[in-house]
Amino acid sequence: MADNFQVAELFSLQGKTALVTGGSSGLGLMMAKGLLQNGVRVIIASRRQEKCDEALRELSAYGEVFALAADMTKAEGRSRLTTFVTEKFGELGILINNAGANWGSTLEDFPDEAFAKVMDINLNAVFSLSRDCIPLLTKAAAEEDPARIINIGSMDGIHVPIVSRVGTFAYVASKAGLHQLTKALAVELAPKNITVNAVAPGFFESRMTDFVFEHYLKDIEDDCPLGRVGQPEEIVGIVAYLASRAGAYTNGAVIPVDGGTCVSKGKRDWME
Ligand SMILES: NC(=O)c1ccc[n+]([C@@H]2O[C@H](COP(=O)([O-])OP(=O)(O)OC[C@H]3O[C@@H](n4cnc5c(N)ncnc54)[C@H](OP(=O)(O)O)[C@@H]3O)[C@@H](O)[C@H]2O)c1
């Protein structure tokens, strides 16, 4: 039985390999930076070449990092990506399915195309890429140190968001589906020593939240029992836990990182 419980060893990520989809901005960029600072070799992937180049310039200061412009909703993009991972790493220890998108509209005006597009990147592409990466994950997997799939879900897959009162029907459905997919894959892949978990973030600063932060920051803060938005270290911390020895027995979990927002009904008058 292991008896070294020092945090530096228990949470060590040294020498691992990771793929972060949507790693060119927002949460993906934060996670990629955190992994690199802890000795993980990282590949990021997102659609736009210039965003990948920009992120690569920033991330290169922290460790060994590669970037590939590829669309996760396209079989061709996923195929180029798995080939790239095979060439660079030959295996994959950590897959972070983070690329995602949102669409806000009234119910009456919500286009079918927008609903399908959001489902495609937030849910369908996660299924397809996870399936496509199984051979690479299996190569890195061991009983004492499983390979890890970490899906970035959302608190909005747990509760129905009220902030801004703009309907995000596809987003909430896709994230709830992603949470359940996480559990189904966890059961399926455990015998291959691959764990699958989801993180369900609350609000963090990113391109996706630019607009709501500009217009509704006070509502967001009021809706959160801790009265604030999340900070980069709080998303990096949960990923470090899930990817390390400390998190090796956590499987099929959906972990909210939202200051308690999804278990709260928001600020009430009697709190004044
Ligand atoms: N920020 C929050 O408060 C928050 C809260 C809960 C959950 N999340 C989740 O966190 C994840 C990251 O979001 P974010 O807030 O960091 O937003 P963001 O800054 O807009 O980042 C989204 C990333 O996904 C990439 N992407 C989008 N569509 C793609 C596709 N088809 N193929 C490959 N890459 C694609 C984008 O790059 P390209 O456009 O260049 O492809 C970008 O790098 C999402 O899954 C989101 O739902 C965010």
The ligand as a MOL file (V3000), in Angstrom:
LIG
                    3D

  0  0  0     0  0            999 V3000
M  V30 BEGIN CTAB
M  V30 COUNTS 48 52 0 0 0
M  V30 BEGIN ATOM
M  V30 1 N -16.8130 30.0520 -19.2930 0
M  V30 2 C -17.7520 29.5530 -18.5190 0
M  V30 3 O -18.2670 30.2400 -17.6390 0
M  V30 4 C -18.1960 28.1220 -18.6790 0
M  V30 5 C -19.0920 27.6010 -17.7480 0
M  V30 6 C -19.4920 26.2800 -17.8550 0
M  V30 7 C -18.9870 25.4760 -18.8650 0
M  V30 8 N -18.1200 26.0110 -19.7780 0 CHG=1
M  V30 9 C -17.6320 25.1360 -20.8280 0
M  V30 10 O -16.2370 25.2640 -20.9430 0
M  V30 11 C -15.8510 24.9320 -22.2700 0
M  V30 12 C -14.9390 26.0340 -22.8060 0
M  V30 13 O -15.6920 27.2240 -22.9580 0
M  V30 14 P -15.0790 28.6860 -22.7170 0
M  V30 15 O -15.9690 29.3720 -21.7790 0
M  V30 16 O -13.6380 28.5990 -22.4290 0 CHG=-1
M  V30 17 O -15.3800 29.3280 -24.1540 0
M  V30 18 P -14.4400 29.8690 -25.3170 0
M  V30 19 O -13.4070 30.7960 -24.7940 0
M  V30 20 O -15.3850 30.3330 -26.3580 0
M  V30 21 O -13.6750 28.5570 -25.8240 0
M  V30 22 C -14.2570 27.5950 -26.6570 0
M  V30 23 C -13.1360 26.8500 -27.3540 0
M  V30 24 O -13.6950 25.7970 -28.1500 0
M  V30 25 C -13.1630 25.8840 -29.4680 0
M  V30 26 N -14.1470 25.3160 -30.3860 0
M  V30 27 C -15.4240 25.6960 -30.5920 0
M  V30 28 N -16.0050 24.9230 -31.5300 0
M  V30 29 C -15.0650 24.0100 -31.9060 0
M  V30 30 C -15.0500 22.9410 -32.8350 0
M  V30 31 N -16.1160 22.6610 -33.5940 0
M  V30 32 N -13.9180 22.2120 -32.9610 0
M  V30 33 C -12.8110 22.4990 -32.2270 0
M  V30 34 N -12.7700 23.4910 -31.3370 0
M  V30 35 C -13.8890 24.2490 -31.1730 0
M  V30 36 C -12.9100 27.3910 -29.6770 0
M  V30 37 O -11.9540 27.6920 -30.6810 0
M  V30 38 P -12.3670 27.9290 -32.2430 0
M  V30 39 O -13.5370 28.8540 -32.2280 0
M  V30 40 O -11.1380 28.4610 -32.8710 0
M  V30 41 O -12.7040 26.5660 -32.7440 0
M  V30 42 C -12.3410 27.7470 -28.3020 0
M  V30 43 O -10.9740 27.3910 -28.2250 0
M  V30 44 C -17.1390 24.7590 -23.0690 0
M  V30 45 O -17.4520 23.4010 -23.1860 0
M  V30 46 C -18.1640 25.4600 -22.2030 0
M  V30 47 O -19.4600 24.9730 -22.4100 0
M  V30 48 C -17.7240 27.3110 -19.7160 0
M  V30 END ATOM
M  V30 BEGIN BOND
M  V30 1 1 1 2
M  V30 2 2 2 3
M  V30 3 1 2 4
M  V30 4 1 4 5
M  V30 5 2 4 48
M  V30 6 2 5 6
M  V30 7 1 6 7
M  V30 8 2 7 8
M  V30 9 1 8 9
M  V30 10 1 8 48
M  V30 11 1 9 10
M  V30 12 1 9 46
M  V30 13 1 10 11
M  V30 14 1 11 12
M  V30 15 1 11 44
M  V30 16 1 12 13
M  V30 17 1 13 14
M  V30 18 2 14 15
M  V30 19 1 14 16
M  V30 20 1 14 17
M  V30 21 1 17 18
M  V30 22 2 18 19
M  V30 23 1 18 20
M  V30 24 1 18 21
M  V30 25 1 21 22
M  V30 26 1 22 23
M  V30 27 1 23 24
M  V30 28 1 23 42
M  V30 29 1 24 25
M  V30 30 1 25 26
M  V30 31 1 25 36
M  V30 32 1 26 27
M  V30 33 1 26 35
M  V30 34 2 27 28
M  V30 35 1 28 29
M  V30 36 1 29 30
M  V30 37 2 29 35
M  V30 38 1 30 31
M  V30 39 2 30 32
M  V30 40 1 32 33
M  V30 41 2 33 34
M  V30 42 1 34 35
M  V30 43 1 36 37
M  V30 44 1 36 42
M  V30 45 1 37 38
M  V30 46 2 38 39
M  V30 47 1 38 40
M  V30 48 1 38 41
M  V30 49 1 42 43
M  V30 50 1 44 45
M  V30 51 1 44 46
M  V30 52 1 46 47
M  V30 END BOND
M  V30 END CTAB
M  END
